């Protein structure tokens, strides 16, 4: 079966995810509480890029989309606010005729390719494991990270999840992600911190603590390294 690229429209984000790119979309804990009326919704559009590359993306008018597909191997995100026209456009695609769906897909890709605010989620492309056992190991590891990111995580703990020694786990993880485990853990924590900075009224210190940081200076340093600005600057830019 040939792999597909997907565009996922969420209330706050539009994601472009390359073929075989591992990802986890998790609702906040309050969505899983008993009697919760909260519901998560998304719209996904899947397509096979090789079909478009052979038929359309060689044209002068569409060559700019090739760069977007290259970025998709690392994941692309466009942050949205309520009433975003692209998100509303994607929601209409399932009800359209096949020809209109194709035109709608091209329009969505063009919008993403020409929006300077899109973000590449990873600085390196993901290398798909060749062995099914390795793929399952990575899935287990990422599931563990997303569940436990707010708590202290020792290298021995996550290595145990992968059923590897700490040294073997470090080599395995870097081989398939091109990143160290500590860097990926910080990325996950900082991403959750960004959401809290956008949506909650907690102080920066409280958010840092709830995202797994016991040292505010370390949180600020990691935040600036990953996001490119301080938490305070991030809040000001978001509300501009």
C-alpha positions as CSV (number, residue, x, y, z in Angstrom):
1,X,0.0,0.0,0.0
2,X,1.4,3.4,-1.0
3,X,1.8,6.0,1.8
4,X,-0.3,9.1,1.8
5,X,0.3,12.7,2.9
6,X,-2.4,14.2,5.1
7,X,-3.8,17.7,5.9
8,X,-5.4,17.8,9.3
9,X,-7.6,20.7,10.3
10,X,-8.0,21.2,14.0
11,X,-9.7,24.1,15.9
12,X,-6.3,25.8,16.6
13,X,-4.0,24.3,13.9
14,X,-3.7,23.0,10.4
15,X,-1.1,20.3,10.0
16,X,0.5,18.9,6.9
17,X,2.0,15.5,7.7
18,X,4.2,13.6,5.3
19,X,4.0,10.0,4.4
20,X,4.9,7.6,7.3
21,X,5.5,10.5,9.7
22,X,4.7,9.4,13.2
23,X,2.4,11.7,15.1
24,X,0.0,11.6,18.0
25,X,-3.0,13.9,18.4
26,X,-4.2,13.8,22.0
27,X,-7.0,15.7,23.6
28,X,-6.4,17.5,26.9
29,X,-7.1,15.4,30.1
30,X,-10.4,17.2,30.8
31,X,-11.8,15.7,27.6
32,X,-11.5,12.2,29.3
33,X,-13.1,13.1,32.6
34,X,-16.4,11.5,33.5
35,X,-19.5,13.3,32.3
36,X,-17.4,15.7,30.2
37,X,-19.3,17.3,27.4
38,X,-16.1,18.3,25.5
39,X,-15.6,16.8,22.1
40,X,-12.6,16.8,19.8
41,X,-13.1,17.3,16.1
42,X,-10.9,17.4,13.0
43,X,-11.0,17.2,9.3
44,X,-8.4,15.0,7.5
45,X,-7.6,15.1,3.8
46,X,-5.3,12.3,2.6
47,X,-3.6,12.2,-0.8
48,X,-0.8,10.4,-2.6
49,X,1.9,13.0,-3.5
50,X,3.4,10.9,-6.3
51,X,0.2,11.2,-8.3
52,X,0.3,14.9,-8.1
53,X,4.0,15.2,-8.7
54,X,3.7,13.2,-12.0
55,X,0.7,15.0,-13.3
56,X,0.6,18.6,-11.9
57,X,3.6,19.6,-9.8
58,X,5.9,19.8,-12.8
59,X,4.1,22.8,-14.2
60,X,5.6,26.3,-13.7
61,X,2.4,27.4,-11.9
62,X,2.6,24.6,-9.3
63,X,6.4,24.2,-8.7
64,X,6.2,26.1,-5.5
65,X,4.2,23.3,-4.0
66,X,7.2,20.9,-4.3
67,X,9.0,22.8,-1.5
68,X,5.9,22.4,0.7
69,X,5.9,18.7,0.2
70,X,9.5,18.5,1.1
71,X,8.7,20.3,4.4
72,X,5.8,17.9,4.9
73,X,8.4,15.1,5.6
74,X,9.2,17.0,8.8
75,X,5.6,18.1,9.5
76,X,4.2,21.6,8.9
77,X,1.9,23.5,11.1
78,X,-0.2,26.7,10.6
79,X,-1.6,28.2,13.8
80,X,-5.2,29.2,13.4
81,X,-7.7,31.3,15.1
82,X,-11.5,31.1,15.1
83,X,-12.9,31.9,11.6
84,X,-9.8,31.0,9.7
85,X,-10.7,30.8,6.0
86,X,-8.5,27.8,5.2
87,X,-9.9,25.7,8.1
88,X,-13.4,26.6,6.9
89,X,-12.5,25.7,3.3
90,X,-11.1,22.2,4.4
91,X,-14.3,21.5,6.3
92,X,-16.3,21.8,3.0
93,X,-14.2,19.4,1.0
94,X,-16.0,16.1,1.9
95,X,-19.3,17.4,0.4
96,X,-17.8,18.5,-2.9
97,X,-17.7,16.6,-6.3
98,X,-14.3,14.8,-7.0
99,X,-13.2,17.5,-9.4
100,X,-14.0,20.3,-6.9
101,X,-12.2,18.3,-4.2
102,X,-9.0,18.2,-6.3
103,X,-9.3,22.0,-6.9
104,X,-9.9,22.5,-3.2
105,X,-6.8,20.5,-2.3
106,X,-4.6,22.5,-4.6
107,X,-6.0,25.7,-3.2
108,X,-5.3,24.5,0.4
109,X,-1.7,23.5,-0.6
110,X,-1.2,26.9,-2.3
111,X,-2.4,28.7,0.8
112,X,0.0,26.8,3.0
113,X,2.9,27.2,0.6
114,X,2.5,31.0,0.4
115,X,1.8,31.6,4.1
116,X,5.0,32.8,5.7
117,X,3.7,32.0,9.2
118,X,3.8,28.2,8.6
119,X,6.1,26.3,10.9
120,X,8.2,23.2,10.1
121,X,7.8,21.1,13.2
122,X,11.1,19.3,13.1
123,X,14.5,20.4,11.9
124,X,15.2,16.9,10.5
125,X,13.1,14.4,8.5
126,X,12.0,11.2,10.2
127,X,13.5,8.0,9.1
128,X,10.9,5.2,8.9
129,X,12.1,2.1,10.7
130,X,12.5,-0.9,8.4
131,X,11.6,-3.5,11.1
132,X,8.0,-3.7,12.5
133,X,9.4,-4.2,16.0
134,X,11.4,-1.0,15.8
135,X,8.2,0.9,14.6
136,X,6.3,-0.5,17.6
137,X,9.1,0.5,19.9
138,X,8.9,4.1,18.7
139,X,5.2,4.2,19.1
140,X,5.5,2.9,22.6
141,X,8.2,5.5,23.4
142,X,6.2,8.4,22.1
143,X,3.0,7.3,23.8
144,X,5.0,7.2,27.1
145,X,6.4,10.7,26.5
146,X,3.0,12.2,25.8
147,X,1.5,10.6,28.9
148,X,4.4,11.3,31.3
149,X,5.9,14.6,30.0
150,X,4.7,16.6,33.0
151,X,6.6,14.2,35.4
152,X,10.3,13.6,35.8
153,X,11.4,11.0,33.3
154,X,14.6,9.1,33.8
155,X,16.5,7.7,30.8
156,X,16.2,4.3,32.4
157,X,12.4,4.6,32.5
158,X,12.0,5.3,28.8
159,X,14.7,2.7,27.9
160,X,12.7,0.1,29.8
161,X,9.6,1.0,27.7
162,X,11.6,0.2,24.6
163,X,13.0,-2.9,26.2
164,X,16.5,-1.7,25.7
165,X,19.5,-0.7,27.8
166,X,20.0,3.1,28.2
167,X,22.9,3.1,25.9
168,X,21.2,1.0,23.2
169,X,18.1,3.2,23.5
170,X,20.0,6.4,23.0
171,X,21.5,5.0,19.8
172,X,18.2,3.6,18.6
173,X,16.3,6.9,19.3
174,X,18.9,9.1,17.6
175,X,19.1,6.8,14.6
176,X,15.3,7.2,13.9
177,X,14.7,10.8,15.0
178,X,18.1,12.4,14.5
179,X,17.6,13.9,18.0
180,X,18.4,13.0,21.5
181,X,15.7,11.9,23.8
182,X,16.2,14.9,26.1
183,X,15.7,17.3,23.1
184,X,12.5,15.6,22.0
185,X,11.2,15.6,25.6
186,X,11.9,19.3,25.8
187,X,10.1,19.9,22.5
188,X,7.0,18.1,23.8
189,X,7.0,20.0,27.1
190,X,7.5,23.4,25.4
191,X,4.7,22.7,22.9
192,X,2.3,22.1,25.8
193,X,3.6,25.2,27.5
194,X,2.8,27.2,24.3
195,X,-0.7,26.0,24.4
196,X,-1.1,26.9,28.1
197,X,0.4,30.4,27.4
198,X,-2.1,30.9,24.7
199,X,-5.2,29.6,26.5
200,X,-4.7,29.8,30.3
201,X,-4.3,32.7,32.8
202,X,-1.7,30.9,34.8
203,X,1.7,32.6,35.5
204,X,4.7,31.5,33.4
205,X,6.1,29.8,36.5
206,X,3.0,27.8,37.1
207,X,2.9,26.7,33.4
208,X,6.5,25.7,33.6
209,X,5.9,23.5,36.6
210,X,2.8,21.9,35.0
211,X,4.9,21.1,31.9
212,X,7.6,19.2,33.8
213,X,10.1,22.0,34.7
214,X,11.1,22.5,38.3
215,X,13.6,25.3,37.4
216,X,12.2,28.5,35.8
217,X,15.6,29.5,34.4
218,X,15.9,26.1,32.6
219,X,12.3,26.5,31.3
220,X,13.1,30.0,29.9
221,X,16.3,28.8,28.3
222,X,14.7,25.7,26.7
223,X,11.7,27.8,25.5
224,X,13.9,30.4,23.7
225,X,16.1,27.7,22.2
226,X,13.1,25.8,20.7
227,X,10.6,28.7,19.9
228,X,13.1,31.4,19.3
229,X,11.7,33.9,21.8
230,X,11.0,34.1,25.5
231,X,7.7,33.0,27.0
232,X,6.8,36.7,27.6
233,X,7.6,37.6,24.0
234,X,5.5,34.6,22.8
235,X,2.5,35.8,24.7
236,X,2.8,39.4,23.4
237,X,3.2,38.2,19.8
238,X,0.2,35.9,20.1
239,X,-2.1,38.7,21.3
240,X,-1.0,41.3,18.8
